[in-house]
Amino acid sequence: MDSDVIDAYCERLGPGLWAEPWNAVTNLAFVIAALVVWQRGRGVLPVQLLAVVLFAIGVGSGLWHTLAVPWTGAADVLPIVVFVLVYIHCANRYFWGLRGVKALGATLLFFPFAALVIPLSAKVPGIESSAAYMPVPLMIAAYAIALRHRLSEVARGLGIGVAILAVSLAMRMLDEPMCSAFPTGTHFAWHLLNALMLGWMAEVLRRHLAGEAGGR
């Protein structure tokens, strides 16, 4: 294999553009989800911003699973980080009613939270490969619990998001352990479920904002 090509998934057996066909093609799920979110959120700026970032996730992940070189790894990860931060800010702004510096400060708390959770998660057998993602379901779950009396529908929606993400993470973590029995791996299912989950999270925000607008 070309020394510049990174072999990080069960499906990749060589350096070619289509060495990970399932992992590559399933990134279309992010693009489709982005288009649906954009259409449903038409005229709602925070939701349409999430749609743009969701589209970027599909493009970045597509580059990563075709070219598989270091810079495409950044193209894969950075849009995901942006989506997480934008969503947390929207949650602070629209679910909690925080404004300005308070909303921004609460959003930036994600970084120390992640710095605590990631190394702890990396010590748990089976989770090591996905430790960097563990702060996300934990934070969503925390928001769902905290919002259960204030915004019960939002809390329920966030809970559904956590459930989808839990299954998605399981598929990501099983990619290598299942490789000998399932040569295509399971990472492609991570893409499909993540696209569903991120689209759903955007829909939770859209429904909340639509409800607020209708109540005025």
Beta strands, then each sheet from edge to edge (+ up, - down):
end
